[in-house]
Amino acid sequence: MATVLLNKPEKAKMHATNVRETLPLGQILDGDCIAAMRSIPAKSIDMIFADPPYNLQLGGDLSRPDGSAVDAVTDDWDKFESFATYDAFTKGWLAEARRILKPGGSIWVIGSYHNIFRVGTAMQDAGFWILNDVIWRKSNPMPNFKGTRFTNAHETLIWASMGEKAKYTFNYRAMKTLNDELQMRSDWVLPICSGAERLKKGGTKVHPTQKPEALLYRVMLATTNPGDVVLDPFFGTGTTGAVAKRLGREWIGCERESNYREAALERIEMALPLDESALKTMQSKRQAPRVAFGALVENGYVPAGTTLFDKKRRHSAEVRADGSIVAGKEVGSIHGVGAAVQGAPSCNGWTFWHVDGEGGLTPIDAARQLYLLATED
């Protein structure tokens, strides 16, 4: 029998495939998150989203001015004997998170002023490199009923890579598109989870700190790709799993509370994944496939002999068979000639030049998009 020799990239790809096959995809692991994560192979997870206990240290029951009780976090899972106990717990789960993340993976941790500064320090001590702290500003926060402090209207998310020089996924172009072609900022205004999205049983909230799906949607769209594996060590009622299913990502959860696990599985079962075509997001210029104007000419999308115009018809140029264009004495690429006729240092020929059709002038970039759609895998 002949021996098949594999090069390093092929071996790495085969290893990654074998590791992925051992992952408990689409499952919620029972028990303590640290123990649960120990069952996950090293360097196998693309992104972690963690919503750990906030250690709120609430002193007694909270009440509104009318005497009614505030539905706050009073569960045992949020209680720690001391800051030292909480810090030890944080270091424990972060160590496992670092072990299972791929070198190009990233981690998100959300918290409030009660815990996020302690968590941030632990993350840096563990070797994570903080990329951003994102402020989730709640458009409908709970008021401060006693009037003794400012209304607590935000939470903080820390986004970090595996190290200062580590590569990581950031879909910059998709975020800009999501934000009406403006660069996405690090302050996000989103409502808290309420209405039909809030899971309830018998009129009572299933989980006191259920996060809105819009928040996870933005996190996942920004820092993962379809097919990536996302792990949530504090799964709760499954917001991460539901959004991952919608966006075509794989998910793994860790959750010790049985009532949360049951609610999460029911919820994720009901989540509808997006159609594959809807999952295609805008690519950054660095990621987008390069297309030569000549490819459009030779494939008949902009035939040789076509006259091009600028948007206001002040300039015109004729397309040549080799993909060059000519405008008077200027001959060259769509970009070079576009810059020359304007007397400008540079020009994006794809948006400057237009073709005339039944619907009026259309930028030649539209022909490029049609070409990409026709030639994609």
N, C-alpha and C positions, 0 to 999 in steps of 0.2 A: 504494500500500500504506500502511495506517495505521501510525503510529509509536506503539509502546507505551511509555509513560513509567512508570518504576519509582521508588518512593520509596526512601529510604535503607535501611530494614530489608530490603526486597525485594532491593535490589542487594547488600547484605551477605550475604544468604542464598544468592543465586545465585553470588556469588564463592566462598563457602565450599564450595558443592557442586562447583564447577568445580575448586577446589584439591584437594578430597578425591578426585576422579576421577583425579588424577595421582599419588596416593600409591601406593607399592608394598605395598599391604596383603597380609598373609599371606606376606611374603617375607623371607628373610634376606639382607641385603646383604653381599657379600664385601669383605674388605679392612679397612684401618684405620678405626676408628669415626669419626674426625674427617672423613676424606675421604668416608665413606659418608653421614654426616649432611649434608654439603654438597649432596647431591643431593636432599634433602628441602625442599619449599617452606617459606618462612617462615610462622610463625603457623598451623601446620597440625596440631599434635599436642596432644592433651588431657592426657596424663600421660607422664612419663618415669620408668622405674625403672632405676637404674644400680647395677651391682655391679662397680665398677672393680677393677683389680689393687690388692692391698693393700700391695705393696712390702714384703714380710715381712722381707727382709734376714736370711734364715736363715743362720746360721754353721755350715755342715757338715750332715751327716746327723743325723737324730733317731732315737733308739732307746729301746725299752722296757727295763725292768729285766731281762727275760729275754734281752735281746740282739737281739730282733727289730726290724726297721726300722719306723718310723712313716711311713705314706703321707702325706707332707706336700707342700706346693706347691714344686716345684723347676723349674717350667716357665719358659721364657725370657720369656713374656709378663708374668711378675711381677717381672722384674729390671730395675732402673733404675740408672744409673751414680751418681746422687747425688740428694739431696732436691731440688736445683734442677731436675734433669731431670724428676723426677716432678711437681714443681709446674707446670712449663711444660706438660707433657702434660695435667694436670688443668685448667689454665686454657683450654687449647685445646678440649677436648671440652665443657667447661661453656659456652664462648662459643657453640658450635654448638647446644647444648641450649637455651640462652636464645633463640637466633634462631628455632628451629623451634616452640617452645612457644606456644600461644595465650595471649593476655593473661590469660585465666581458667584457665590450665593450672597444673599443679604438678609438682614433681620430688621423687623419693625417691632417696637415695643411701645405700648400706649399706657399712659398713667396720668395721675393728677398731682397736685403739689404735695400730696401726702407721701408719694413714693418715687416720683420720676427722677428726682435728683440723685437719690440713692442708687436707683437702677442705672442711671447714666454713668455714675462713677464705676459701678461694677462692670459695666460693659467695656469701658476704657481699660480697666485693670485686666480684663480677660483678653484684651488684644483686638477688640473690635474698633473700627475706625468710623466715627460719626460723620455721616454725609450731610444730614439735615436734621434739625428739630422742626417739626411741623406742628403748627397750632391749629387744632380743630376748634373753631369758634362756633358755639352752638347758637343757632338762630332763635331757639326757643328754650333757653335755660330755665332751670328751676330757680325761683327767686330766693333771696336770703330773708327768710320769714322773720327772724329776730331783729333785723336791721342793725346788726352789730359788725358786719363786714361788707365788702363789695360782693355783689352777686358773682358767684363762681361760674363763669360763662364759657370756660374753655378747658380742654385737656391737651396734653402734649404727646406727640408721637416722635420717637427717635428712630431714625433710619440709619443703619450702619452696614458697612461692608466688612469683609474678613481681615482687612488690613489697609494701611495707607496707600499701597500701590496695587491692591487687588482690583481685578476687573469685576464689574457688576452690571446687571441689566438696568437700563433706564431708558424707557421709551419716550424720549423728550418730545418727539414730533406728535405722538398720540396725545400727550398732555396738552400741548399747545392747541391741537385741534379741539380737544374737549373743552378748552377754555376760550372758545371763539377767536382763535388765532392770536391770543395773547399768551406770553410766557407764563406758565403756571407758577404761582407764588407759593410760599411756605405757610400762608395762613388760609385755611379752608373754612368757608362758611357753609355749614351743613346742619340740618335739623337733627335733634335727638330722635331716637327710635320711638315711634308713637303710632297710633291708629291701627290699621289692619296689620302692619308689620310687627307690632308688639305681640309676642306670644303670651297668651293667657289661658289659665285653666281655672274654671269656677270663678271667673271674674278677677282672679289674682295674677299678677305678673309671674311668669314661670322663672324668669331671671331678673334680678334687680338692675343689672348693668348691661343689658343687651345692646350691642352696638348697631347702628344703622347700616344697612347694606350698601348705601351710597359711599360710606367711608371705605369699606373693604373693596368696593368696586374700583375706586380711584387708586388705592394702594396696589391692587393686583394688576390693574391695567398699566400702571406706571413701571412696575419693577419685576414683572414676570412675562413669559410668553406662553402661547397655547401649548399644552402638553407638559408644562413645568409642574413639579411637585411642590405643593405648599403644605407646611405643617403648622398646626396651631396647638401648642402645649396646654392651653387653657380654653378648651373648645366651647364650653358653655352650651348654648342652645344652637350652635352650628352656623353662625353667620358666615364664617370663613368657608365652610363646606358648601353652603348654598350659593355663594357668589362664585366660588371656584367652579362649581358645576355649570353655572350660567356662562362663564367665560372660557370654558374648555380647558381648565387646569385640573390636575389631579390633586387630591387632598388627603391628609391624614390628621386625625384629631386625637388628643389625650384629654380625658375627662373622668374624674373619680365619682361624680355625683350621678346616680342612676337616673333620676328624674330629668336631668339636663340631657343625658345621652338619648333617652327615649324621645324627648321633644325635638332634639336635633335631627335624629334619623327620620322622623315624620316630616319635618320641615324640608330636609334635603330631598326626600323622595318626591315632594311636590314641586321642587324647583325645576324650571324648564330651561334646558341649555339653549344658547343662541345658535342659529344656523351658522354653518361653517363660514359662509361668505360674510356674515355680519361680524365675525371675529377678526377679520383682517383690519389691522389698525394702520394709521399713517406711519410710515417709516421715516427715520431721520435721513438726511441727505447722505450720510455716511453708509447707511444700511441699504438705501434704495438702489435697485439695479440700475446701472448706467446704460443709457440708450444713446447711440449716435444718431444724429439727424439723418445721416446717410441710410440707416436701417429703415427709416420711414419712407425714404425716397425709393429704395430698391424694392420695398414690399408694397408700394402703391398707396400708402396712406397719405403722402404728400408727393404726387408724381412730379417728375422732372417737367419743367415748363410752367409749373404753377406760379402765379404771381402772389407775392406776400405783401401785406400792408401793415403799417403800425395802426394802433387803435383809432387814431384820428385821420388816417389816410394822408398824412403829410409825407410819408416815405413809402417807396415800393421797391421790391426786389424780385428777381426771377430765380427760380430753383434750377440748378444744373444737375446733370445725371450723377455726378460724384458726391452730391450732398452739399456742395458749396452753393453760395448765392451771390448774385451780382446786382449792385445798385449803382448805376452810372459807372464811375471809375473804380468803385470799391468792389473787390472780390474777396471772398473768404467764407468763414463760418457764419452761422446765424448770429453768434455772439459778437464776433469781431466786426462784421458789417453793421450790426445794430448799434454798436458803440461808435463806429466811424460816422454814420449818417447823423448821429446826435451830437457829435463832438464831445462824447462822454468817455471817461476812462474805462468803463466796463458796461456790460449790458447782459441781461438774462434774455437770450434770444427766444427761449421757449414761451415767455409771456409777452415779449415785445412784438413779435411777428404774428400776424393773423392771416387766415385764409378766408376768402369771401364765399359764402354759400347761400342757400335759400333762407336761412335764419339770420343772415347778416354776417358780420365778422366774428370768427372764432379763433382763439389763440391756438397755435400749433401744438401747445402742450396737451390739448384735448386729444389730438391724434396720437401723441405719445402714450397717453393713458389707455387708449383703445388698443394700441400695439402691445402694451404690457399685459392687458387683460387677455389678449388673444394668445400670448406666448408664455404665460405663467404655467408652472407645473400643475 
